[in-house]
Amino acid sequence: MVAWRPRERSVRRDRKDVGENASITANVDIGKVSEGGFVLAVELVGRMPGVLREEAEDSMHEAHQVCPYSRATRGNMDVKPSVAE
């Protein structure tokens, strides 16, 4: 598990602030594929205290479109953005 604070608190196109205490945790899963070898899957879990859940989900999905990590891995592995309960 890897956790970090977003470099830019306002990743949304409308520049809505996601809060001082926003964080992202990456849960990485390594699995075998039937053809041999391994495959990675990642769940990016956002925590945005004080932000409405719907806004937090929108922020995660918008950030997933512009995030360098997500862009680099798009099409190569499953990356699922989500919001912590």
N, C-alpha and C positions, 0 to 999 in steps of 0.2 A: 504494500500500500504506500502510495506517495501522496503527500498533501502539500499544498502551497497556497499562497495568497495571490489572487489575480494581480498582475502587474498594473492593470488599468481597471479601476473600480467601475467605470462606466463603459462597458463593452457594447451596450445596446446602441443601435443607430440613433435613437432619440436621446442618447446620452443620459438616460435615467441612472442615477447613482444607485448602486446595489449595496451600499453600506460599507462602513469602516471595517466591520468584522467578517466580511465575505471571505469564503475559502472554497477551495476545490480539492476533493480527494479522488485519486485515480485508483480504481480497483482493477487489477490486471489478472486475467485468467489465461493460462497456457493449457491448450488441449491438443490431443493427437487428431490427425486427419486420416481418413481411411486409406489414402494413397501413400501413406508414410509421411513422417515429418511432424511438424507441430504448427499450430496456429495460435495467434494472440487475439484476445477480445478485451476491450476496456470499457468500464462504466465510469463516467466522470460525474461525480456527485457534488452538486453545489450546495453550499450552506450560506444563506443570506438572511441573518436575523433581522426581523422588523420589516421584511419585504413580503408582500402578499404572494401566496403560492403561485397564482397564475402569472404574476409579473416575474417571479423567479424562474418559472419554467420557460417563459418567453425569452428571458435573458440567457438561459443556458442554451436554448436552441439557436438563438442569434449568434452567440459567442462561438458555437460549434461550427458555424458557417465561415467565420473569419479567423479562427484560432490556427496558428501555424502548425501545431501538433495534429489537429483534426484534418487540416488540408493535406499534410504530408502522408497521413495514413489512409485517407479516403480511398476506398476501393481495394485496399490491401488487408484491412482488418475491420472487424465490427467495433464501432465506437458509439456508445449509448450515453447521451447526456441525460441527467436526471436531477431531481431536487431532493434533499434529505427530508425525512418526515419531521 
